[in-house]
Amino acid sequence: MPARLHSTIETSPAGVWQTSPTWDTMVLAEGTDSWQVASGFPDDWQPERTYALYVRVYDTVGEVGTDVNCLYVGDVTPPTVHLTILRPTLWPANGKMILAAEVSVEEACDPPPNVTIRVATSDTPQPPKNGELRPDWGIVRDGELWQVWLRAERAAPSTDRLYTITATATDDSGNSAQQVGAVTVPGASGKKK
């Protein structure tokens, strides 16, 4: 008769030990010397915690062996950043603000990540008209979606303006992911046909 494995798991958040339900008893198949635990894990695994795994093994003659191992559960997977360019080219260059891109983020383990969106331009923004301040881009959050609005404008009629959008998400465990996209306001010679 093959040996049998009985195990429990405990965790110590904030220094308080808590015992989870006992795992199902697993049987060691003949000719093997290890178990692969495929089920019976607690449903409430928490990142950034240390768990103690207690194992008790019974052999065919009733001998018992025990062991304890520590498991550190940490989030090592970065968030997923989706940067969707809606308008890769802004034309005509009429100075209007256009919804050019959208950003969304997915995080599997931690609370919602910190999201930073930066926009850079390849030329100097136009000076304000009549003293009016006119930003060339704006970020608007709409629920779980960030909208990137860009001005259809360039510094000189003959040159392109390239907007570079960088979206970065960082979770509570310090994992970070980034996506970069580009939008062009073409010069008169390369205008959209």
C-alpha positions in Angstrom: 0.0 0.0 0.0 1.4 3.4 -0.9 2.2 6.1 1.7 -0.4 8.7 2.5 0.0 12.5 2.9 -1.9 14.7 5.2 -1.2 18.4 5.4 -2.5 21.7 6.7 -1.5 25.3 6.0 -1.2 28.3 8.3 -0.6 31.9 7.8 0.6 34.8 10.0 -0.8 38.1 8.8 0.0 40.8 11.4 1.6 38.1 13.6 -1.6 36.1 14.2 -1.4 32.5 13.2 -4.6 31.2 11.5 -5.2 27.6 10.5 -6.9 27.0 7.2 -9.1 24.0 6.5 -7.2 20.7 6.2 -6.2 19.7 2.7 -7.6 16.6 1.2 -5.5 13.5 2.0 -3.4 12.6 -1.0 -1.9 9.3 -2.0 1.7 8.8 -3.1 1.7 6.6 -6.2 3.9 3.6 -6.2 7.3 4.2 -7.7 7.3 7.9 -7.0 8.8 9.9 -4.2 7.0 13.2 -4.3 3.5 14.7 -4.4 2.2 17.4 -6.7 -0.4 19.4 -4.9 -3.0 20.3 -7.5 -6.1 21.1 -5.4 -7.1 21.9 -1.9 -5.3 25.2 -1.6 -7.1 27.9 0.4 -9.3 30.3 -1.7 -8.0 33.3 0.1 -4.3 33.4 -0.7 -3.1 36.9 0.0 0.0 38.5 -1.6 2.9 39.6 0.6 2.4 37.0 3.3 4.3 34.1 4.6 2.5 30.8 4.9 3.7 27.8 6.9 3.1 24.4 5.2 2.9 21.5 7.7 3.2 18.0 6.2 2.6 14.7 7.9 3.4 11.5 6.0 2.2 8.0 7.0 3.8 4.9 5.6 2.4 1.4 5.2 3.5 0.2 8.7 2.2 3.2 10.6 5.4 5.3 10.8 4.8 9.0 10.7 7.1 11.7 9.4 6.5 15.4 9.7 8.0 18.6 8.2 7.3 22.3 7.9 8.2 24.6 5.1 7.5 28.3 4.7 5.9 29.7 1.5 6.1 33.3 0.7 3.3 34.5 -1.6 4.3 37.6 -3.5 2.8 39.3 -6.5 5.5 39.3 -9.2 3.2 39.8 -12.2 3.0 43.4 -13.5 -0.4 44.9 -14.4 -1.5 44.8 -18.0 -1.6 48.1 -19.8 -3.8 48.6 -22.9 -3.0 51.7 -24.9 -5.4 52.0 -27.9 -4.6 54.6 -30.5 -8.0 55.7 -31.9 -6.7 58.4 -34.3 -3.1 57.7 -35.4 -3.3 60.9 -37.6 -5.0 64.1 -36.7 -6.2 66.0 -39.7 -7.1 68.7 -40.5 -4.7 70.7 -38.4 -7.4 73.1 -37.2 -6.5 73.5 -33.5 -9.3 71.4 -32.2 -9.0 68.9 -29.4 -9.5 65.3 -30.6 -10.0 62.1 -28.7 -6.9 60.3 -30.0 -6.3 57.4 -27.5 -7.7 55.4 -24.6 -5.9 53.6 -21.8 -7.1 50.8 -19.6 -5.4 48.6 -17.0 -5.9 45.1 -15.6 -4.4 43.9 -12.3 -4.9 40.3 -11.1 -3.7 40.4 -7.5 -3.3 43.8 -5.9 -5.8 46.7 -5.6 -6.1 48.9 -8.7 -2.6 50.1 -9.7 -1.4 53.6 -9.9 -1.6 54.9 -13.5 0.5 57.6 -15.0 0.0 58.9 -18.6 2.5 61.3 -20.1 2.4 63.1 -23.4 5.4 64.6 -25.2 5.4 66.5 -28.5 8.2 66.8 -31.1 7.8 70.5 -31.5 7.1 73.6 -29.4 3.4 74.2 -28.7 1.9 77.3 -30.4 2.0 80.4 -28.3 -1.4 81.3 -26.7 -3.7 83.4 -28.8 -5.0 86.6 -27.1 -3.3 85.5 -23.9 -5.5 82.4 -23.7 -3.8 79.4 -22.3 -4.4 76.4 -24.7 -2.9 73.1 -23.5 -2.1 70.8 -26.4 -3.3 67.6 -24.6 -5.6 66.6 -21.8 -6.2 63.3 -19.9 -9.8 62.6 -18.8 -10.7 59.6 -16.6 -14.0 58.0 -17.3 -14.5 55.1 -14.8 -11.8 52.5 -15.5 -10.8 54.2 -18.8 -8.5 57.1 -19.4 -9.1 59.2 -22.5 -6.1 61.1 -24.1 -7.2 64.2 -26.0 -4.7 65.9 -28.4 -4.8 69.1 -30.2 -4.7 68.9 -34.0 -2.0 71.5 -34.4 1.6 71.9 -35.3 4.2 74.6 -34.9 4.8 75.2 -38.6 2.6 74.3 -41.6 5.4 72.4 -43.4 6.5 70.2 -40.5 4.8 67.2 -38.8 4.0 67.2 -35.1 4.6 63.8 -33.4 2.8 63.2 -30.1 4.3 60.4 -28.0 1.9 58.9 -25.3 3.4 56.8 -22.5 1.1 54.9 -20.2 2.6 53.3 -17.0 0.8 51.2 -14.4 2.5 50.3 -11.0 0.8 48.0 -8.5 1.2 47.9 -4.7 3.9 45.2 -5.0 6.1 47.5 -7.1 5.5 45.7 -10.4 5.3 48.0 -13.4 4.2 47.8 -17.0 4.3 50.4 -19.8 2.9 51.0 -23.3 4.0 53.7 -25.7 2.1 54.9 -28.7 2.3 57.7 -31.3 0.0 60.1 -33.0 1.0 62.5 -35.9 -0.3 65.8 -37.0 1.1 65.9 -40.6 2.6 68.9 -42.2 0.9 70.3 -45.3 3.1 68.2 -47.6 2.2 65.0 -45.9 -1.4 65.7 -45.0 -3.9 62.9 -44.8 -5.6 62.3 -48.1 
